[in-house]
Amino acid sequence: MKASATKSELSNCIKAVLESITGLPIASVRVDKVSNKYFVVAIVNASTSIVLVKWLEIADMLRGTGILFEWAGETDVSPIELDMLLGKIFAEQGVFLISEESFSAVKLLEE
């Protein structure tokens, strides 16, 4: 019996589980590291709207897992719809966007 899985075996396992949960065609899975935290990014062969609707349906189940989705299909939502859906998804999933440095939103808008 093997003591540990290879990176490829682990990626394939995560891919299979996510395909089972979402019913979406997962093209690949990668691990990203941001500020000493690891995230699993599943790349899905589907349009933005399909991926975001499914992600929102399962976001609560993914809370605390660090699993995110990226779409490889057509971007078929407006920037405002994209922002609204991602905000809902991240809130449900417990992912909160923070900045390491303070900034003024008013100044950014004025520039």
A tleap script that builds the chain and sets N, CA, C and O, in Angstrom:
source leaprc.protein.ff14SB
mol = sequence {
  NMET LYS ALA SER ALA THR LYS SER GLU LEU
  SER ASN CYS ILE LYS ALA VAL LEU GLU SER
  ILE THR GLY LEU PRO ILE ALA SER VAL ARG
  VAL ASP LYS VAL SER ASN LYS TYR PHE VAL
  VAL ALA ILE VAL ASN ALA SER THR SER ILE
  VAL LEU VAL LYS TRP LEU GLU ILE ALA ASP
  MET LEU ARG GLY THR GLY ILE LEU PHE GLU
  TRP ALA GLY GLU THR ASP VAL SER PRO ILE
  GLU LEU ASP MET LEU LEU GLY LYS ILE PHE
  ALA GLU GLN GLY VAL PHE LEU ILE SER GLU
  GLU SER PHE SER ALA VAL LYS LEU LEU GLU
  CGLU
}
set mol.1.N position { 0.827 -1.170 0.000 }
set mol.1.CA position { 0.000 0.000 0.000 }
set mol.1.C position { 0.882 1.248 0.000 }
set mol.1.O position { 1.846 1.333 0.760 }
set mol.2.N position { 0.546 2.217 -0.857 }
set mol.2.CA position { 1.322 3.446 -0.953 }
set mol.2.C position { 1.046 4.351 0.240 }
set mol.2.O position { -0.081 4.446 0.727 }
set mol.3.N position { 2.106 5.012 0.696 }
set mol.3.CA position { 1.972 5.897 1.845 }
set mol.3.C position { 1.402 7.253 1.453 }
set mol.3.O position { 0.722 7.889 2.257 }
set mol.4.N position { 1.671 7.710 0.218 }
set mol.4.CA position { 1.167 9.020 -0.188 }
set mol.4.C position { 0.889 9.039 -1.690 }
set mol.4.O position { 1.455 8.266 -2.463 }
set mol.5.N position { 0.006 9.941 -2.064 }
set mol.5.CA position { -0.374 10.072 -3.469 }
set mol.5.C position { 0.557 11.067 -4.154 }
set mol.5.O position { 1.106 11.966 -3.517 }
set mol.6.N position { 0.721 10.889 -5.452 }
set mol.6.CA position { 1.496 11.855 -6.219 }
set mol.6.C position { 0.632 13.088 -6.478 }
set mol.6.O position { -0.584 13.050 -6.296 }
set mol.7.N position { 1.259 14.163 -6.896 }
set mol.7.CA position { 0.537 15.392 -7.203 }
set mol.7.C position { -0.504 15.149 -8.290 }
set mol.7.O position { -1.613 15.679 -8.223 }
set mol.8.N position { -0.149 14.354 -9.283 }
set mol.8.CA position { -1.066 14.033 -10.379 }
set mol.8.C position { -2.262 13.221 -9.881 }
set mol.8.O position { -3.402 13.482 -10.266 }
set mol.9.N position { -1.998 12.242 -9.028 }
set mol.9.CA position { -3.086 11.429 -8.466 }
set mol.9.C position { -4.026 12.269 -7.613 }
set mol.9.O position { -5.243 12.091 -7.655 }
set mol.10.N position { -3.450 13.187 -6.837 }
set mol.10.CA position { -4.262 14.059 -6.001 }
set mol.10.C position { -5.119 14.984 -6.868 }
set mol.10.O position { -6.303 15.169 -6.587 }
set mol.11.N position { -4.534 15.566 -7.918 }
set mol.11.CA position { -5.283 16.432 -8.839 }
set mol.11.C position { -6.421 15.676 -9.502 }
set mol.11.O position { -7.528 16.199 -9.621 }
set mol.12.N position { -6.159 14.452 -9.935 }
set mol.12.CA position { -7.195 13.632 -10.572 }
set mol.12.C position { -8.324 13.299 -9.602 }
set mol.12.O position { -9.493 13.269 -9.986 }
set mol.13.N position { -7.974 13.052 -8.361 }
set mol.13.CA position { -8.981 12.755 -7.331 }
set mol.13.C position { -9.863 13.982 -7.073 }
set mol.13.O position { -11.088 13.876 -7.032 }
set mol.14.N position { -9.229 15.143 -6.901 }
set mol.14.CA position { -9.980 16.383 -6.685 }
set mol.14.C position { -10.871 16.674 -7.885 }
set mol.14.O position { -12.029 17.059 -7.725 }
set mol.15.N position { -10.338 16.492 -9.074 }
set mol.15.CA position { -11.101 16.714 -10.309 }
set mol.15.C position { -12.339 15.815 -10.344 }
set mol.15.O position { -13.436 16.281 -10.653 }
set mol.16.N position { -12.169 14.557 -10.035 }
set mol.16.CA position { -13.287 13.607 -10.059 }
set mol.16.C position { -14.353 13.971 -9.031 }
set mol.16.O position { -15.548 13.899 -9.319 }
set mol.17.N position { -13.925 14.361 -7.838 }
set mol.17.CA position { -14.878 14.742 -6.798 }
set mol.17.C position { -15.649 15.992 -7.213 }
set mol.17.O position { -16.869 16.048 -7.055 }
set mol.18.N position { -14.949 16.992 -7.741 }
set mol.18.CA position { -15.617 18.229 -8.162 }
set mol.18.C position { -16.567 17.993 -9.340 }
set mol.18.O position { -17.638 18.597 -9.400 }
set mol.19.N position { -16.184 17.125 -10.271 }
set mol.19.CA position { -17.089 16.784 -11.378 }
set mol.19.C position { -18.342 16.104 -10.845 }
set mol.19.O position { -19.445 16.356 -11.332 }
set mol.20.N position { -18.176 15.246 -9.853 }
set mol.20.CA position { -19.316 14.550 -9.261 }
set mol.20.C position { -20.247 15.525 -8.540 }
set mol.20.O position { -21.468 15.431 -8.660 }
set mol.21.N position { -19.669 16.449 -7.799 }
set mol.21.CA position { -20.468 17.416 -7.031 }
set mol.21.C position { -21.176 18.407 -7.942 }
set mol.21.O position { -22.353 18.706 -7.744 }
set mol.22.N position { -20.452 18.922 -8.950 }
set mol.22.CA position { -20.988 20.012 -9.776 }
set mol.22.C position { -21.714 19.541 -11.025 }
set mol.22.O position { -22.625 20.215 -11.508 }
set mol.23.N position { -21.316 18.390 -11.550 }
set mol.23.CA position { -21.851 17.949 -12.831 }
set mol.23.C position { -21.250 18.713 -13.995 }
set mol.23.O position { -21.721 18.600 -15.126 }
set mol.24.N position { -20.200 19.499 -13.720 }
set mol.24.CA position { -19.553 20.304 -14.759 }
set mol.24.C position { -18.295 19.613 -15.274 }
set mol.24.O position { -17.662 18.847 -14.547 }
set mol.25.N position { -17.932 19.884 -16.537 }
set mol.25.CA position { -16.719 19.291 -17.111 }
set mol.25.C position { -15.461 20.019 -16.635 }
set mol.25.O position { -15.128 21.083 -17.157 }
set mol.26.N position { -14.765 19.457 -15.653 }
set mol.26.CA position { -13.545 20.061 -15.118 }
set mol.26.C position { -12.393 19.702 -16.058 }
set mol.26.O position { -12.066 18.529 -16.236 }
set mol.27.N position { -11.783 20.727 -16.656 }
set mol.27.CA position { -10.673 20.494 -17.591 }
set mol.27.C position { -9.399 20.131 -16.845 }
set mol.27.O position { -8.668 19.224 -17.244 }
set mol.28.N position { -9.141 20.848 -15.757 }
set mol.28.CA position { -7.939 20.580 -14.968 }
set mol.28.C position { -8.074 21.222 -13.597 }
set mol.28.O position { -8.991 21.999 -13.330 }
set mol.29.N position { -7.132 20.870 -12.743 }
set mol.29.CA position { -7.096 21.406 -11.380 }
set mol.29.C position { -5.662 21.837 -11.116 }
set mol.29.O position { -4.713 21.140 -11.475 }
set mol.30.N position { -5.519 23.002 -10.481 }
set mol.30.CA position { -4.178 23.450 -10.097 }
set mol.30.C position { -4.232 23.985 -8.667 }
set mol.30.O position { -5.300 24.309 -8.149 }
set mol.31.N position { -3.070 24.068 -8.049 }
set mol.31.CA position { -2.973 24.618 -6.698 }
set mol.31.C position { -2.200 25.929 -6.783 }
set mol.31.O position { -1.088 25.971 -7.309 }
set mol.32.N position { -2.795 26.995 -6.262 }
set mol.32.CA position { -2.150 28.306 -6.210 }
set mol.32.C position { -1.869 28.659 -4.761 }
set mol.32.O position { -2.618 28.280 -3.860 }
set mol.33.N position { -0.778 29.393 -4.544 }
set mol.33.CA position { -0.432 29.851 -3.198 }
set mol.33.C position { -0.451 31.375 -3.193 }
set mol.33.O position { 0.217 32.015 -4.006 }
set mol.34.N position { -1.220 31.950 -2.273 }
set mol.34.CA position { -1.303 33.400 -2.120 }
set mol.34.C position { -1.152 33.717 -0.631 }
set mol.34.O position { -1.931 33.243 0.197 }
set mol.35.N position { -0.155 34.512 -0.307 }
set mol.35.CA position { 0.079 34.918 1.087 }
set mol.35.C position { 0.069 33.732 2.048 }
set mol.35.O position { -0.631 33.749 3.061 }
set mol.36.N position { 0.837 32.723 1.729 }
set mol.36.CA position { 0.979 31.527 2.577 }
set mol.36.C position { -0.297 30.720 2.739 }
set mol.36.O position { -0.403 29.927 3.675 }
set mol.37.N position { -1.271 30.901 1.849 }
set mol.37.CA position { -2.486 30.091 1.858 }
set mol.37.C position { -2.603 29.403 0.506 }
set mol.37.O position { -2.297 29.990 -0.532 }
set mol.38.N position { -3.044 28.168 0.530 }
set mol.38.CA position { -3.187 27.403 -0.692 }
set mol.38.C position { -4.642 27.363 -1.133 }
set mol.38.O position { -5.554 27.263 -0.312 }
set mol.39.N position { -4.841 27.442 -2.439 }
set mol.39.CA position { -6.160 27.378 -3.035 }
set mol.39.C position { -6.149 26.366 -4.163 }
set mol.39.O position { -5.185 26.286 -4.924 }
set mol.40.N position { -7.218 25.595 -4.271 }
set mol.40.CA position { -7.398 24.690 -5.398 }
set mol.40.C position { -8.256 25.435 -6.415 }
set mol.40.O position { -9.344 25.911 -6.091 }
set mol.41.N position { -7.763 25.531 -7.634 }
set mol.41.CA position { -8.503 26.207 -8.699 }
set mol.41.C position { -8.896 25.154 -9.731 }
set mol.41.O position { -8.044 24.504 -10.336 }
set mol.42.N position { -10.201 25.004 -9.915 }
set mol.42.CA position { -10.718 24.057 -10.913 }
set mol.42.C position { -11.081 24.844 -12.166 }
set mol.42.O position { -11.882 25.777 -12.113 }
set mol.43.N position { -10.489 24.463 -13.290 }
set mol.43.CA position { -10.772 25.122 -14.564 }
set mol.43.C position { -11.878 24.328 -15.249 }
set mol.43.O position { -11.741 23.129 -15.493 }
set mol.44.N position { -12.975 25.017 -15.557 }
set mol.44.CA position { -14.177 24.364 -16.069 }
set mol.44.C position { -14.404 24.745 -17.525 }
set mol.44.O position { -14.313 25.917 -17.889 }
set mol.45.N position { -14.699 23.750 -18.354 }
set mol.45.CA position { -15.024 23.998 -19.758 }
set mol.45.C position { -16.504 24.335 -19.902 }
set mol.45.O position { -17.298 23.529 -20.387 }
set mol.46.N position { -16.854 25.539 -19.471 }
set mol.46.CA position { -18.239 25.999 -19.557 }
set mol.46.C position { -18.233 27.521 -19.512 }
set mol.46.O position { -17.226 28.144 -19.176 }
set mol.47.N position { -19.372 28.105 -19.854 }
set mol.47.CA position { -19.480 29.564 -19.860 }
set mol.47.C position { -19.508 30.114 -18.435 }
set mol.47.O position { -19.748 29.391 -17.468 }
set mol.48.N position { -19.257 31.396 -18.344 }
set mol.48.CA position { -19.251 32.075 -17.055 }
set mol.48.C position { -20.560 31.868 -16.300 }
set mol.48.O position { -20.550 31.526 -15.118 }
set mol.49.N position { -21.679 32.075 -16.978 }
set mol.49.CA position { -22.974 31.984 -16.289 }
set mol.49.C position { -23.220 30.588 -15.736 }
set mol.49.O position { -23.719 30.447 -14.619 }
set mol.50.N position { -22.884 29.571 -16.489 }
set mol.50.CA position { -23.089 28.188 -16.027 }
set mol.50.C position { -22.216 27.905 -14.805 }
set mol.50.O position { -22.690 27.347 -13.816 }
set mol.51.N position { -20.952 28.286 -14.876 }
set mol.51.CA position { -20.032 28.028 -13.763 }
set mol.51.C position { -20.457 28.791 -12.512 }
set mol.51.O position { -20.483 28.225 -11.420 }
set mol.52.N position { -20.789 30.075 -12.666 }
set mol.52.CA position { -21.130 30.881 -11.494 }
set mol.52.C position { -22.423 30.422 -10.823 }
set mol.52.O position { -22.511 30.412 -9.595 }
set mol.53.N position { -23.420 30.045 -11.610 }
set mol.53.CA position { -24.676 29.561 -11.026 }
set mol.53.C position { -24.430 28.273 -10.241 }
set mol.53.O position { -24.923 28.127 -9.123 }
set mol.54.N position { -23.686 27.356 -10.806 }
set mol.54.CA position { -23.391 26.094 -10.108 }
set mol.54.C position { -22.524 26.346 -8.876 }
set mol.54.O position { -22.753 25.752 -7.822 }
set mol.55.N position { -21.529 27.225 -9.008 }
set mol.55.CA position { -20.647 27.547 -7.877 }
set mol.55.C position { -21.458 28.148 -6.733 }
set mol.55.O position { -21.234 27.811 -5.571 }
set mol.56.N position { -22.397 29.035 -7.056 }
set mol.56.CA position { -23.243 29.634 -6.020 }
set mol.56.C position { -24.085 28.569 -5.323 }
set mol.56.O position { -24.296 28.642 -4.113 }
set mol.57.N position { -24.567 27.579 -6.077 }
set mol.57.CA position { -25.370 26.495 -5.495 }
set mol.57.C position { -24.589 25.692 -4.459 }
set mol.57.O position { -25.164 25.224 -3.476 }
set mol.58.N position { -23.277 25.529 -4.672 }
set mol.58.CA position { -22.482 24.672 -3.778 }
set mol.58.C position { -21.520 25.466 -2.887 }
set mol.58.O position { -20.740 24.870 -2.143 }
set mol.59.N position { -21.566 26.796 -2.952 }
set mol.59.CA position { -20.600 27.622 -2.226 }
set mol.59.C position { -20.597 27.340 -0.725 }
set mol.59.O position { -19.529 27.265 -0.116 }
set mol.60.N position { -21.764 27.184 -0.127 }
set mol.60.CA position { -21.821 26.921 1.308 }
set mol.60.C position { -21.142 25.600 1.651 }
set mol.60.O position { -20.485 25.486 2.686 }
set mol.61.N position { -21.300 24.606 0.785 }
set mol.61.CA position { -20.662 23.302 1.001 }
set mol.61.C position { -19.132 23.434 0.917 }
set mol.61.O position { -18.408 22.662 1.546 }
set mol.62.N position { -18.647 24.407 0.145 }
set mol.62.CA position { -17.207 24.582 -0.042 }
set mol.62.C position { -16.573 25.513 0.987 }
set mol.62.O position { -15.372 25.774 0.940 }
set mol.63.N position { -17.387 26.009 1.915 }
set mol.63.CA position { -16.892 26.961 2.927 }
set mol.63.C position { -15.646 26.403 3.619 }
set mol.63.O position { -15.643 25.283 4.128 }
set mol.64.N position { -14.596 27.214 3.621 }
set mol.64.CA position { -13.363 26.846 4.308 }
set mol.64.C position { -12.457 25.897 3.552 }
set mol.64.O position { -11.407 25.517 4.070 }
set mol.65.N position { -12.828 25.500 2.340 }
set mol.65.CA position { -12.015 24.528 1.603 }
set mol.65.C position { -10.929 25.150 0.755 }
set mol.65.O position { -9.942 24.483 0.441 }
set mol.66.N position { -11.081 26.419 0.370 }
set mol.66.CA position { -10.095 27.030 -0.528 }
set mol.66.C position { -10.256 26.551 -1.959 }
set mol.66.O position { -9.304 26.600 -2.737 }
set mol.67.N position { -11.452 26.087 -2.320 }
set mol.67.CA position { -11.706 25.629 -3.689 }
set mol.67.C position { -12.396 26.748 -4.463 }
set mol.67.O position { -13.438 27.259 -4.053 }
set mol.68.N position { -11.796 27.114 -5.583 }
set mol.68.CA position { -12.306 28.171 -6.443 }
set mol.68.C position { -12.470 27.630 -7.863 }
set mol.68.O position { -11.886 26.606 -8.217 }
set mol.69.N position { -13.262 28.323 -8.666 }
set mol.69.CA position { -13.484 27.896 -10.045 }
set mol.69.C position { -13.064 28.980 -11.027 }
set mol.69.O position { -13.167 30.175 -10.748 }
set mol.70.N position { -12.596 28.537 -12.166 }
set mol.70.CA position { -12.232 29.413 -13.273 }
set mol.70.C position { -12.911 28.836 -14.511 }
set mol.70.O position { -12.930 27.617 -14.679 }
set mol.71.N position { -13.460 29.662 -15.365 }
set mol.71.CA position { -14.169 29.162 -16.538 }
set mol.71.C position { -13.317 29.347 -17.780 }
set mol.71.O position { -12.622 30.352 -17.925 }
set mol.72.N position { -13.376 28.373 -18.673 }
set mol.72.CA position { -12.622 28.416 -19.923 }
set mol.72.C position { -13.543 28.704 -21.108 }
set mol.72.O position { -13.090 28.802 -22.248 }
set mol.73.N position { -14.826 28.836 -20.828 }
set mol.73.CA position { -15.800 29.098 -21.880 }
set mol.73.C position { -16.065 30.578 -22.053 }
set mol.73.O position { -15.314 31.422 -21.562 }
set mol.74.N position { -17.130 30.877 -22.749 }
set mol.74.CA position { -17.529 32.238 -23.083 }
set mol.74.C position { -17.886 33.039 -21.822 }
set mol.74.O position { -18.526 32.522 -20.907 }
set mol.75.N position { -17.465 34.298 -21.792 }
set mol.75.CA position { -17.893 35.204 -20.725 }
set mol.75.C position { -19.201 35.818 -21.178 }
set mol.75.O position { -19.217 36.727 -22.008 }
set mol.76.N position { -20.289 35.323 -20.633 }
set mol.76.CA position { -21.623 35.707 -21.100 }
set mol.76.C position { -22.442 36.441 -20.043 }
set mol.76.O position { -23.672 36.398 -20.059 }
set mol.77.N position { -21.753 37.112 -19.129 }
set mol.77.CA position { -22.423 37.957 -18.137 }
set mol.77.C position { -21.758 39.331 -18.173 }
set mol.77.O position { -20.603 39.468 -18.576 }
set mol.78.N position { -22.499 40.333 -17.749 }
set mol.78.CA position { -21.950 41.688 -17.717 }
set mol.78.C position { -20.976 41.805 -16.546 }
set mol.78.O position { -21.016 40.992 -15.623 }
set mol.79.N position { -20.103 42.808 -16.579 }
set mol.79.CA position { -19.194 43.003 -15.445 }
set mol.79.C position { -19.937 43.195 -14.119 }
set mol.79.O position { -19.468 42.733 -13.079 }
set mol.80.N position { -21.074 43.863 -14.145 }
set mol.80.CA position { -21.857 44.069 -12.916 }
set mol.80.C position { -22.413 42.744 -12.405 }
set mol.80.O position { -22.354 42.469 -11.207 }
set mol.81.N position { -22.959 41.913 -13.314 }
set mol.81.CA position { -23.471 40.596 -12.910 }
set mol.81.C position { -22.346 39.737 -12.353 }
set mol.81.O position { -22.530 39.027 -11.364 }
set mol.82.N position { -21.185 39.802 -12.988 }
set mol.82.CA position { -20.025 39.030 -12.536 }
set mol.82.C position { -19.645 39.442 -11.114 }
set mol.82.O position { -19.442 38.587 -10.252 }
set mol.83.N position { -19.549 40.748 -10.870 }
set mol.83.CA position { -19.208 41.237 -9.533 }
set mol.83.C position { -20.231 40.800 -8.493 }
set mol.83.O position { -19.868 40.365 -7.400 }
set mol.84.N position { -21.511 40.916 -8.837 }
set mol.84.CA position { -22.570 40.548 -7.882 }
set mol.84.C position { -22.517 39.064 -7.548 }
set mol.84.O position { -22.595 38.684 -6.380 }
set mol.85.N position { -22.385 38.222 -8.576 }
set mol.85.CA position { -22.352 36.782 -8.326 }
set mol.85.C position { -21.110 36.371 -7.546 }
set mol.85.O position { -21.198 35.569 -6.616 }
set mol.86.N position { -19.948 36.917 -7.919 }
set mol.86.CA position { -18.729 36.574 -7.188 }
set mol.86.C position { -18.812 37.043 -5.737 }
set mol.86.O position { -18.340 36.350 -4.835 }
set mol.87.N position { -19.406 38.209 -5.505 }
set mol.87.CA position { -19.585 38.689 -4.134 }
set mol.87.C position { -20.442 37.733 -3.319 }
set mol.87.O position { -20.108 37.418 -2.177 }
set mol.88.N position { -21.553 37.269 -3.903 }
set mol.88.CA position { -22.428 36.309 -3.211 }
set mol.88.C position { -21.690 34.995 -2.946 }
set mol.88.O position { -21.756 34.436 -1.852 }
set mol.89.N position { -20.989 34.521 -3.970 }
set mol.89.CA position { -20.264 33.253 -3.850 }
set mol.89.C position { -19.214 33.345 -2.743 }
set mol.89.O position { -19.152 32.486 -1.863 }
set mol.90.N position { -18.387 34.396 -2.794 }
set mol.90.CA position { -17.323 34.527 -1.800 }
set mol.90.C position { -17.889 34.668 -0.394 }
set mol.90.O position { -17.333 34.104 0.549 }
set mol.91.N position { -18.987 35.409 -0.231 }
set mol.91.CA position { -19.610 35.548 1.087 }
set mol.91.C position { -20.103 34.191 1.589 }
set mol.91.O position { -19.877 33.838 2.747 }
set mol.92.N position { -20.776 33.431 0.722 }
set mol.92.CA position { -21.270 32.093 1.105 }
set mol.92.C position { -20.123 31.157 1.449 }
set mol.92.O position { -20.231 30.325 2.349 }
set mol.93.N position { -19.019 31.305 0.717 }
set mol.93.CA position { -17.885 30.405 0.889 }
set mol.93.C position { -16.955 30.854 2.016 }
set mol.93.O position { -16.023 30.137 2.381 }
set mol.94.N position { -17.214 32.050 2.566 }
set mol.94.CA position { -16.371 32.543 3.649 }
set mol.94.C position { -15.051 33.110 3.163 }
set mol.94.O position { -14.083 33.155 3.921 }
set mol.95.N position { -14.996 33.545 1.911 }
set mol.95.CA position { -13.797 34.159 1.349 }
set mol.95.C position { -14.031 35.662 1.338 }
set mol.95.O position { -14.945 36.148 0.673 }
set mol.96.N position { -13.213 36.390 2.068 }
set mol.96.CA position { -13.373 37.833 2.136 }
set mol.96.C position { -12.145 38.509 1.562 }
set mol.96.O position { -11.012 38.169 1.904 }
set mol.97.N position { -12.385 39.465 0.690 }
set mol.97.CA position { -11.308 40.163 0.017 }
set mol.97.C position { -10.775 41.265 0.925 }
set mol.97.O position { -11.518 42.135 1.379 }
set mol.98.N position { -9.477 41.206 1.178 }
set mol.98.CA position { -8.859 42.233 2.002 }
set mol.98.C position { -7.609 42.729 1.304 }
set mol.98.O position { -7.044 42.048 0.448 }
set mol.99.N position { -7.197 43.891 1.671 }
set mol.99.CA position { -5.994 44.487 1.127 }
set mol.99.C position { -4.967 44.585 2.242 }
set mol.99.O position { -5.308 44.911 3.380 }
set mol.100.N position { -3.709 44.305 1.919 }
set mol.100.CA position { -2.670 44.408 2.931 }
set mol.100.C position { -2.363 45.863 3.255 }
set mol.100.O position { -1.869 46.160 4.343 }
set mol.101.N position { -2.647 46.774 2.328 }
set mol.101.CA position { -2.440 48.186 2.555 }
set mol.101.C position { -3.781 48.894 2.475 }
set mol.101.O position { -4.655 48.500 1.703 }
set mol.102.N position { -3.942 49.943 3.276 }
set mol.102.CA position { -5.190 50.690 3.213 }
set mol.102.C position { -5.231 51.521 1.940 }
set mol.102.O position { -4.192 51.862 1.376 }
set mol.103.N position { -6.434 51.842 1.493 }
set mol.103.CA position { -6.598 52.670 0.308 }
set mol.103.C position { -7.904 53.436 0.426 }
set mol.103.O position { -8.785 53.085 1.211 }
set mol.104.N position { -8.007 54.480 -0.362 }
set mol.104.CA position { -9.221 55.292 -0.376 }
set mol.104.C position { -9.981 54.997 -1.664 }
set mol.104.O position { -9.496 55.294 -2.755 }
set mol.105.N position { -11.167 54.416 -1.539 }
set mol.105.CA position { -11.985 54.138 -2.712 }
set mol.105.C position { -12.375 55.439 -3.407 }
set mol.105.O position { -12.460 55.487 -4.634 }
set mol.106.N position { -12.613 56.492 -2.627 }
set mol.106.CA position { -12.972 57.782 -3.201 }
set mol.106.C position { -11.842 58.302 -4.096 }
set mol.106.O position { -12.084 58.750 -5.217 }
set mol.107.N position { -10.595 58.238 -3.583 }
set mol.107.CA position { -9.453 58.692 -4.392 }
set mol.107.C position { -9.306 57.864 -5.657 }
set mol.107.O position { -9.017 58.406 -6.724 }
set mol.108.N position { -9.502 56.558 -5.548 }
set mol.108.CA position { -9.402 55.699 -6.737 }
set mol.108.C position { -10.433 56.090 -7.780 }
set mol.108.O position { -10.125 56.117 -8.972 }
set mol.109.N position { -11.654 56.392 -7.354 }
set mol.109.CA position { -12.701 56.770 -8.282 }
set mol.109.C position { -12.446 58.149 -8.885 }
set mol.109.O position { -12.800 58.399 -10.037 }
set mol.110.N position { -11.838 59.034 -8.117 }
set mol.110.CA position { -11.548 60.374 -8.622 }
set mol.110.C position { -10.456 60.356 -9.676 }
set mol.110.O position { -10.447 61.199 -10.573 }
set mol.111.N position { -9.540 59.410 -9.580 }
set mol.111.CA position { -8.411 59.356 -10.516 }
set mol.111.C position { -8.818 58.854 -11.834 }
set mol.111.O position { -7.988 58.746 -12.737 }
savepdb mol mol.pdb
quit
